[in-house]
C-alpha cells in the first residue's frame, strides 16, 4: 500500500511524505503507483522548477518527502495551488483504490 501523509500548520501544507508501493500491479505495470508518482513529481517539479520555491525534498525507492519552508504572499499562493491540487488528486485516487492508496492529514 502507498501511504501519503500531509502535514499542515495553520491550514497550510508544510510537508508531505509518500511511502510504499501500491501493490495494485506488477512493478513497471502498476497504474496506481504510476499515478501517485506522476502527481507527486509533477508537484515537486512545479514547486521547484516552475514556481522557483526553495522546497527541500528527498527521494529513494518507494519514498518521497517534501518540506515547504515558511512562505508569504505570491509564493505561498503558488505553493498552495500546487499542493492542494496534488492532495485533491491523491484523495480521489484513494477513494477509487482504497486498498492500495491511503491519504492521511496531520
C-alpha positions as CSV (number, residue, x, y, z in Angstrom):
1,X,0.0,0.0,0.0
2,X,1.1,3.5,-0.7
3,X,0.7,5.8,2.3
4,X,0.6,9.6,1.9
5,X,1.0,11.8,4.9
6,X,0.1,15.5,4.5
7,X,1.3,17.9,7.3
8,X,-0.5,21.1,7.8
9,X,0.3,24.2,10.0
10,X,-2.4,26.9,10.3
11,X,-4.3,25.1,7.5
12,X,-1.4,25.3,5.1
13,X,0.5,22.3,3.8
14,X,4.0,22.4,5.1
15,X,5.3,19.0,4.2
16,X,4.2,15.7,2.6
17,X,5.6,12.2,2.6
18,X,4.8,9.3,0.3
19,X,6.0,5.8,1.1
20,X,5.4,2.3,-0.2
21,X,4.3,0.7,-3.4
22,X,0.6,0.3,-4.0
23,X,0.7,-3.4,-5.0
24,X,-2.1,-2.9,-7.5
25,X,0.0,-4.5,-10.3
26,X,3.4,-5.8,-11.0
27,X,6.4,-3.5,-10.9
28,X,6.6,-1.4,-14.1
29,X,2.9,-2.1,-14.8
30,X,1.2,-0.7,-11.7
31,X,-1.1,2.1,-12.8
32,X,-1.9,3.2,-9.3
33,X,1.8,3.6,-8.3
34,X,2.4,5.4,-11.6
35,X,-0.4,7.8,-11.0
36,X,0.9,8.6,-7.5
37,X,4.4,9.1,-8.8
38,X,3.2,11.3,-11.6
39,X,1.3,13.7,-9.5
40,X,3.9,13.8,-6.7
41,X,6.8,14.5,-9.1
42,X,4.7,17.0,-11.1
43,X,4.1,18.8,-7.8
44,X,7.7,18.8,-6.7
45,X,8.9,19.9,-10.1
46,X,6.2,22.6,-10.2
47,X,7.3,23.9,-6.8
48,X,11.0,23.9,-7.6
49,X,11.4,24.4,-11.4
50,X,8.2,26.4,-12.3
51,X,7.5,28.4,-9.2
52,X,11.1,28.6,-8.1
53,X,10.3,27.9,-4.5
54,X,13.1,26.8,-2.1
55,X,11.5,23.5,-1.1
56,X,13.6,20.6,0.2
57,X,12.8,17.1,-1.0
58,X,14.3,13.6,-0.6
59,X,13.7,10.6,-2.8
60,X,14.6,6.9,-2.8
61,X,12.8,3.8,-4.0
62,X,9.3,3.8,-2.7
63,X,9.8,7.1,-0.7
64,X,9.5,10.8,-1.4
65,X,9.3,13.6,1.2
66,X,9.0,17.3,0.6
67,X,9.2,20.2,3.1
68,X,7.9,23.6,2.3
69,X,9.6,26.4,4.2
70,X,7.6,29.4,5.5
71,X,6.4,31.4,2.5
72,X,4.4,34.5,2.2
73,X,2.5,36.4,-0.5
74,X,2.5,35.1,-4.0
75,X,5.0,32.3,-3.2
76,X,2.5,30.9,-0.7
77,X,-0.3,31.2,-3.2
78,X,1.6,29.3,-5.8
79,X,2.6,26.6,-3.3
80,X,-1.0,26.3,-2.1
81,X,-2.3,25.9,-5.6
82,X,0.1,23.1,-6.5
83,X,-0.1,21.3,-3.1
84,X,-3.9,21.4,-2.8
85,X,-4.2,20.1,-6.4
86,X,-1.9,17.2,-5.5
87,X,-3.9,16.4,-2.4
88,X,-7.2,16.5,-4.3
89,X,-5.9,14.1,-6.9
90,X,-4.5,11.7,-4.3
91,X,-7.7,11.8,-2.3
92,X,-9.7,10.9,-5.4
93,X,-7.3,8.1,-6.2
94,X,-7.5,6.8,-2.7
95,X,-11.3,6.7,-2.9
96,X,-11.2,4.7,-6.1
97,X,-8.4,2.4,-4.9
98,X,-8.9,2.2,-1.2
99,X,-6.9,-1.0,-0.7
100,X,-3.9,0.5,-2.5
101,X,-3.6,4.2,-1.5
102,X,-4.2,5.9,1.8
103,X,-4.1,9.6,2.4
104,X,-3.7,10.9,6.0
105,X,-3.6,14.5,7.1
106,X,-1.9,15.5,10.3
